[in-house]
């Protein structure tokens, strides 16, 4: 996805992230104004990844003072997990995933704890162990997946979220007690979603 060197955690990194995001958007906008007429499939893919990265980093900032593990539902190609590992280095990261791990990032770390099986079945089994402890949750599904799956999983992760936890999803979610948060600067409304649990 992006080189690990881009994820440094030194002071002032937030300004650097905004600059990189803005530069990429300027290039895409310029591409459209130079006669392209519409976004190509590659442009759309780039924008999706930029939005995902910005939202994950915003969620990490919002939960920096909260204790507890982070949760990712869906390992995918390992790129989002790899980025979470970079920005949440001091936080335990638990992955619920139905399929085999087949990362495309050559040096992506294996999940420290991976719970295999359909998350709709495995999440309830861990309610007691993780009850009200998770600080950040990422629903990691491809853009082509049905929104119904995310809607089914939202109430299943709710019992393990601590007050103030932040949920990142590419699909819109509706759950009582979850506050919808504005997207980060530079991310269009409706491209990714952030929620705060009560």
DRENKOL-243774 format. One record per atom (N, C-alpha, C): residue in three letters; x, y, z. Coordinates in steps of 0.05 Angstrom, whole numbers, padded with zeros to 5 digits, always signed. Each point is the difference from the previous one (the first is absolute). Layout:
ALAXYZ ...
END
This chain:
UNK+00017-00024+00000 UNK-00017+00024+00000 UNK+00017+00025+00000 UNK+00012+00007+00023 UNK+00018+00022+00002 UNK+00024-00009+00015 UNK+00023+00013-00007 UNK+00025-00008+00013 UNK-00001+00006+00030 UNK+00012-00018+00016 UNK-00001+00003+00028 UNK+00013+00026+00010 UNK+00019+00009-00016 UNK+00013+00025+00007 UNK-00019+00024+00002 UNK-00023-00003-00013 UNK-00020+00021+00000 UNK-00015+00002+00026 UNK+00003-00020+00018 UNK-00017-00002+00024 UNK+00015+00008+00025 UNK+00021+00017-00003 UNK+00015+00008+00024 UNK-00017+00013+00020 UNK+00008-00002+00026 UNK-00017+00009+00022 UNK+00012+00025+00014 UNK+00018+00014-00014 UNK+00013+00023+00012 UNK-00020+00023+00003 UNK+00006+00019+00019 UNK-00017+00024+00002 UNK-00002+00014-00027 UNK-00024+00010-00005 UNK-00005+00014-00025 UNK-00010-00018-00022 UNK-00003-00026+00006 UNK-00007-00019-00022 UNK-00028+00007-00011 UNK-00018+00011+00016 UNK-00027+00005-00010 UNK+00000+00020-00023 UNK+00017+00021+00003 UNK+00002+00019-00022 UNK+00011-00013-00025 UNK+00020-00018+00004 UNK+00012-00013-00023 UNK-00021-00018-00014 UNK-00017-00014+00015 UNK-00020-00017-00011 UNK-00020+00017-00017 UNK-00008+00023+00011 UNK-00018+00017-00015 UNK+00012+00009-00026 UNK+00026+00007+00001 UNK+00013+00009-00024 UNK+00001-00022-00022 UNK+00006-00025+00009 UNK+00002-00022-00019 UNK-00028-00005-00012 UNK-00020+00001+00017 UNK-00028-00005-00009 UNK-00008+00022-00020 UNK+00006+00025+00006 UNK-00007+00022-00018 UNK+00015-00002-00026 UNK+00026-00008+00000 UNK+00015-00003-00024 UNK-00012-00021-00018 UNK-00008-00022+00011 UNK-00012-00021-00016 UNK-00026+00008-00012 UNK-00016+00015+00016 UNK-00026+00009-00011 UNK+00005+00021-00022 UNK+00020+00017+00003 UNK+00006+00020-00020 UNK+00007-00014-00027 UNK+00016-00022+00002 UNK+00007-00014-00024 UNK-00024-00012-00014 UNK-00019-00012+00016 UNK-00024-00012-00012 UNK-00018+00021-00012 UNK-00003+00023+00015 UNK-00017+00021-00011 UNK+00012+00011-00025 UNK+00026+00004+00000 UNK+00013+00010-00025 UNK-00003-00019-00023 UNK+00000-00026+00006 UNK-00004-00021-00021 UNK-00028+00004-00012 UNK-00020+00005+00017 UNK-00027+00004-00010 UNK-00002+00025-00017 UNK+00013+00022+00008 UNK-00002+00025-00014 UNK+00015+00000-00026 UNK+00018-00019-00004 UNK+00016-00001-00024 UNK-00014-00016-00022 UNK-00026-00005+00003 UNK-00015-00013-00022 UNK-00008-00028+00006 UNK+00006-00011+00023 UNK-00008-00028+00006 UNK-00030-00002+00001 UNK-00014+00020+00011 UNK-00029+00000+00001 UNK-00012-00015+00023 UNK+00013-00021+00009 UNK-00010-00015+00022 UNK+00023-00013+00014 UNK-00005-00011+00024 UNK+00021-00014+00014 UNK+00003-00028-00011 UNK+00024-00008-00005 UNK+00005-00028-00009 UNK-00003-00019+00023 UNK-00001-00026-00007 UNK-00001-00020+00021 UNK+00024+00002+00019 UNK+00023+00007-00011 UNK+00024+00003+00017 UNK-00003+00024+00019 UNK-00010+00022-00011 UNK-00005+00024+00017 UNK-00019-00007+00022 UNK-00022-00014-00005 UNK-00019-00007+00020 UNK+00013-00018+00021 UNK+00016-00018-00008 UNK+00014-00018+00019 UNK+00019+00016+00018 UNK+00015+00019-00012 UNK+00018+00017+00016 UNK-00016+00016+00020 UNK-00022+00012-00008 UNK-00016+00016+00018 UNK-00011-00017+00023 UNK-00008-00024-00007 UNK-00010-00018+00021 UNK+00021-00006+00021 UNK+00024-00006-00009 UNK+00022-00006+00018 UNK+00008+00025+00017 UNK+00000+00023-00013 UNK+00007+00025+00014 UNK-00021+00005+00022 UNK-00026-00005-00006 UNK-00021+00005+00020 UNK+00003-00020+00023 UNK+00006-00025-00007 UNK+00003-00020+00021 UNK+00023+00007+00018 UNK+00023+00007-00012 UNK+00023+00007+00017 UNK-00006+00024+00018 UNK-00012+00021-00012 UNK-00006+00024+00016 UNK-00019-00007+00023 UNK-00020-00016-00005 UNK-00019-00007+00021 UNK+00012-00017+00022 UNK+00017-00019-00008 UNK+00014-00016+00020 UNK+00018+00017+00018 UNK+00014+00019-00012 UNK+00017+00017+00015 UNK-00016+00019+00018 UNK-00022+00010-00010 UNK-00018+00016+00017 UNK-00010-00016+00024 UNK-00009-00024-00005 UNK-00009-00017+00022 UNK+00022-00005+00020 UNK+00024-00005-00009 UNK+00022-00004+00018 UNK+00005+00025+00018 UNK-00002+00024-00012 UNK+00003+00024+00015 UNK-00022+00003+00021 UNK-00025-00006-00008 UNK-00023+00004+00018 UNK+00001-00019+00024 UNK+00013-00023-00004 UNK+00000-00020+00021 UNK+00027-00003+00014 UNK+00017+00019-00005 UNK+00028-00002+00011 UNK+00000-00002+00030 UNK-00019+00012+00014 UNK+00000+00000+00029 UNK-00017-00023+00012 UNK-00012-00016-00017 UNK-00017-00022+00010 UNK+00017-00026+00002 UNK-00004-00015+00022 UNK+00013-00026+00002 UNK-00015-00020-00016 UNK+00012-00023-00003 UNK-00014-00022-00013 UNK+00011-00007-00028 UNK-00007-00023-00010 UNK+00010-00009-00026 UNK-00015+00013-00023 UNK+00011-00003-00024 UNK-00014+00008-00025 UNK-00009-00026-00014 UNK-00021+00003-00015 UNK-00012-00023-00013 UNK-00003+00005-00030 UNK+00007-00019-00016 UNK-00005+00002-00029 UNK-00016-00025-00008 UNK-00023+00005-00013 UNK-00017-00022-00010 UNK+00005-00002-00030 UNK+00014-00021-00009 UNK+00007-00003-00028 UNK+00029+00007-00004 UNK+00017-00019-00006 UNK+00028+00005-00004 UNK+00006+00011-00028 UNK-00015-00010-00020 UNK+00004+00009-00027 UNK+00028-00007-00011 UNK+00012+00019-00013 UNK+00027-00005-00011 UNK+00022+00007+00020 UNK-00007+00008+00024 UNK+00020+00006+00020 UNK+00009+00029+00001 UNK-00008+00016-00020 UNK+00011+00028-00002 UNK-00011+00017+00023 UNK-00026-00001+00005 UNK-00012+00016+00022 UNK+00011-00009+00027 UNK+00003-00027+00003 UNK+00011-00010+00025 UNK+00029+00010+00004 UNK+00015+00000-00022 UNK+00028+00009+00001 UNK+00001+00029+00009 UNK-00018+00016-00010 UNK-00001+00029+00007 UNK-00008+00003+00029 UNK-00020-00015+00009 UNK-00008+00002+00028 UNK+00023-00008+00018 UNK+00016-00019-00008 UNK+00023-00008+00017 UNK+00019+00023+00003 UNK+00003+00016-00021 UNK+00019+00022+00000 UNK-00010+00023+00018 UNK-00026+00006+00000 UNK-00011+00023+00015 UNK-00010-00008+00027 UNK-00001-00026+00006 UNK-00009-00009+00027 UNK+00021-00019+00012 UNK+00024+00008+00000 UNK+00022-00018+00007 UNK-00002-00009+00029 UNK-00012+00015+00017 UNK-00001-00008+00029 UNK-00027-00013+00007 UNK-00016-00005-00020 UNK-00027-00011+00006 UNK-00003-00028-00012 UNK-00011-00018+00016 UNK-00006-00027-00010 UNK-00020+00002-00023 UNK+00004-00016-00020 UNK-00017+00000-00024 UNK-00011-00028-00005 UNK-00026-00003+00001 UNK-00013-00026-00003 UNK-00015+00000-00027 UNK+00003-00021-00015 UNK-00013-00003-00026 UNK-00020-00022+00000 UNK-00025+00006-00008 UNK-00020-00020-00005 UNK-00002-00003-00030 UNK+00004-00024-00010 UNK+00000-00003-00029 UNK-00008-00028-00008 UNK-00016-00002-00021 UNK-00011-00026-00009 UNK+00019-00015-00017 UNK+00016+00014-00016 UNK+00017-00014-00020 UNK+00029-00003+00009 UNK+00016-00015-00016 UNK+00028-00003+00007 UNK+00015+00026-00004 UNK+00021+00004+00016 UNK+00017+00024-00002 UNK+00018-00003-00025 UNK-00003+00019-00019 UNK+00016-00001-00024 UNK+00009+00028-00006 UNK+00017+00012+00016 UNK+00008+00028-00003 UNK+00015+00004-00026 UNK-00005+00024-00013 UNK+00015+00008-00024 UNK+00023+00018+00008 UNK+00000+00010+00025 UNK+00022+00016+00009 UNK+00023-00019+00009 UNK+00023+00000-00014 UNK+00020-00021+00005 UNK+00008-00002+00030 UNK+00004+00022+00014 UNK+00009-00001+00027 UNK-00021+00006+00020 UNK-00026-00002-00008 UNK-00022+00005+00019 UNK+00001-00020+00022 UNK-00003+00009+00025 UNK+00001-00019+00023 UNK-00025-00017+00001 UNK+00003-00024+00010 UNK-00023-00017+00005 UNK-00016+00013+00023 UNK-00027-00003-00001 UNK-00016+00010+00023 UNK+00009-00013+00026 UNK+00003+00016+00021 UNK+00008-00011+00026 UNK-00021-00020+00010 UNK-00025+00007-00004 UNK-00022-00018+00007 UNK-00020+00000-00023 UNK-00002-00022-00012 UNK-00019-00003-00023 UNK-00021-00020+00008 UNK-00025+00008-00001 UNK-00023-00018+00007 UNK-00013-00007-00026 UNK+00004-00025-00009 UNK-00010-00009-00026 UNK-00029-00009+00002 UNK-00014+00004-00022 UNK-00028-00008-00002 UNK-00018+00024-00007 UNK-00024-00005-00006 UNK-00020+00021-00007 UNK-00002+00018+00024 UNK+00007+00026-00003 UNK-00002+00018+00023 UNK-00028+00002+00013 UNK-00021-00005-00016 UNK-00027+00000+00011 UNK-00004-00022+00020 UNK+00017-00021-00001 UNK-00001-00021+00019 UNK+00021+00002+00022 UNK+00024+00010-00008 UNK+00023+00001+00019 UNK-00001+00024+00019 UNK-00011+00023-00010 UNK-00001+00023+00018 UNK-00016-00005+00025 UNK-00024-00011-00002 UNK-00016-00005+00025 UNK+00015-00018+00020 UNK+00016-00018-00010 UNK+00015-00018+00018 UNK+00020+00014+00017 UNK+00008+00024-00008 UNK+00020+00015+00014 UNK-00011+00024+00015 UNK-00026+00002+00001 UNK-00012+00023+00015 UNK+00009+00001+00029 UNK+00000-00022+00013 UNK+00007+00000+00029 UNK+00030+00007+00004 UNK+00017-00011-00017 UNK+00029+00006+00003 UNK+00007+00029-00006 UNK-00013+00011-00020 UNK+00006+00027-00009 UNK-00020+00022+00008 UNK-00018-00007+00017 UNK-00022+00018+00007 UNK+00009+00028+00007 UNK-00010+00019-00015 UNK+00004+00029+00005 UNK+00030+00007+00002 UNK+00017-00012-00017 UNK+00029+00005+00003 UNK+00012+00011-00025 UNK-00012-00004-00024 UNK+00013+00008-00025 UNK-00002+00030-00004 UNK+00023+00012-00008 UNK+00001+00029-00003 UNK-00004+00009-00029 UNK+00006-00017-00019 UNK-00002+00007-00029 UNK-00008-00026-00015 UNK-00019+00003-00018 UNK-00009-00022-00016 UNK+00000+00008-00030 UNK+00010-00017-00017 UNK+00001+00006-00029 UNK-00014-00023-00014 UNK-00022+00007-00014 UNK-00014-00020-00016 UNK+00012+00002-00028 UNK+00016-00020-00007 UNK+00017+00002-00024 UNK-00011-00019-00022 UNK-00017+00012-00017 UNK-00012-00015-00022 UNK+00005+00014-00027 UNK+00003-00016-00021 UNK+00003+00013-00027 UNK-00024+00016-00007 UNK+00004+00019-00018 UNK-00021+00019-00008 UNK-00023-00015-00013 UNK+00004-00024-00011 UNK-00021-00014-00014 UNK-00017-00016+00019 UNK+00007-00004+00025 UNK-00015-00016+00019 UNK-00027+00014+00006 UNK-00020-00016+00007 UNK-00026+00011+00006 UNK+00001+00014+00027 UNK-00015+00022+00001 UNK-00001+00016+00025 UNK-00014-00016+00022 UNK-00016-00020-00008 UNK-00014-00016+00020 UNK+00019-00014+00020 UNK+00023-00008-00010 UNK+00019-00014+00017 UNK+00010+00018+00022 UNK+00007+00025-00007 UNK+00009+00019+00021 UNK-00023+00006+00019 UNK-00024+00002-00010 UNK-00023+00005+00018 UNK-00005-00023+00019 UNK+00006-00025-00009 UNK-00004-00023+00017 UNK+00022-00001+00022 UNK+00024+00010-00007 UNK+00022-00002+00019 UNK+00000+00022+00021 UNK-00011+00023-00007 UNK+00000+00023+00018 UNK-00011-00007+00028 UNK-00024-00012+00002 UNK-00010-00007+00027 UNK+00016-00022+00013 UNK+00016-00014-00015 UNK+00016-00022+00012 UNK+00026+00011+00012 UNK+00010+00022-00010 UNK+00024+00012+00012 UNK-00008+00020+00022 UNK-00025+00009+00000 UNK-00008+00020+00020 UNK+00005-00008+00029 UNK-00005-00025+00008 UNK+00004-00008+00028 UNK+00029+00000+00009 UNK+00019+00000-00019 UNK+00028-00001+00009 UNK+00014+00027-00003 UNK-00015+00021-00008 UNK+00012+00027-00002 UNK-00002+00015+00027 UNK+00022+00012+00008 UNK-00001+00017+00024 UNK-00012+00027-00007 UNK-00011+00014+00019 UNK-00011+00027-00005 UNK+00022+00018-00013 UNK-00007+00013-00021 UNK+00019+00017-00014 UNK+00015-00014-00022 UNK-00003-00026-00003 UNK+00013-00014-00022 UNK-00008+00011-00027 UNK+00017-00003-00019 UNK-00006+00010-00027 UNK+00000-00024-00020 UNK-00021+00001-00017 UNK-00003-00021-00020 UNK+00004+00013-00028 UNK+00016-00014-00017 UNK+00005+00008-00027 UNK-00013-00020-00019 UNK-00015+00010-00019 UNK-00013-00018-00019 UNK-00003+00013-00027 UNK+00003-00016-00021 UNK-00004+00011-00027 UNK-00030+00001-00006 UNK-00016-00014+00016 UNK-00029+00000-00004 UNK-00013+00016+00022 UNK-00022+00014-00006 UNK-00015+00014+00021 UNK-00013-00019+00019 UNK+00000+00007+00026 UNK-00011-00017+00021 UNK-00021+00016+00016 UNK-00019-00013+00010 UNK-00020+00013+00017 UNK-00004-00017+00025 UNK+00008+00010+00023 UNK-00002-00014+00024 UNK-00007+00019+00023 UNK-00020-00005+00016 UNK-00007+00018+00022 UNK+00024+00005+00018 UNK+00005+00025+00007 UNK+00022+00007+00017 UNK+00027+00006-00014 UNK+00001-00005-00026 UNK+00024+00006-00015 UNK-00002+00028-00012 UNK+00020+00016+00005 UNK+00001+00028-00010 UNK+00015+00000-00026 UNK-00012+00011-00021 UNK+00013+00003-00025 UNK+00020+00023+00001 UNK+00025-00005-00008 UNK+00021+00020+00001 UNK+00006+00011-00028 UNK+00008+00025-00002 UNK+00007+00010-00027 UNK+00025-00013-00010 UNK+00003-00002-00027 UNK+00024-00012-00011 UNK+00024+00018+00004 UNK+00024-00011-00002 UNK+00024+00018+00002 UNK+00000+00020-00023 UNK+00016+00020+00004 UNK+00004+00020-00021 UNK+00009-00013-00026 UNK-00012+00007-00022 UNK+00008-00011-00026 UNK-00015-00025-00008 UNK-00016-00011+00018 UNK-00015-00025-00006 UNK-00029+00008-00006 UNK-00010-00007-00023 UNK-00028+00007-00007 UNK-00020-00015+00017 UNK-00022+00013+00007 UNK-00021-00013+00014 UNK-00010-00025-00016 UNK-00003-00022+00014 UNK-00011-00024-00013 UNK+00021-00018-00011 UNK+00026+00007+00002 UNK+00021-00018-00011 UNK+00008-00020+00022 UNK+00002+00009+00025 UNK+00005-00017+00023 UNK-00015+00012+00023 UNK-00005-00016+00021 UNK-00017+00010+00022 UNK+00015-00005+00027 UNK-00004+00019+00018 UNK+00011-00001+00027 UNK-00023+00002+00020 UNK+00000-00017+00021 UNK-00020+00001+00021 UNK+00013-00002+00027 UNK-00012+00013+00020 UNK+00009-00002+00028 UNK-00021-00015+00016 UNK+00008-00020+00014 UNK-00018-00016+00017 UNK-00005+00013+00026 UNK-00024-00003+00011 UNK-00006+00012+00026 UNK+00004-00020+00022 
END
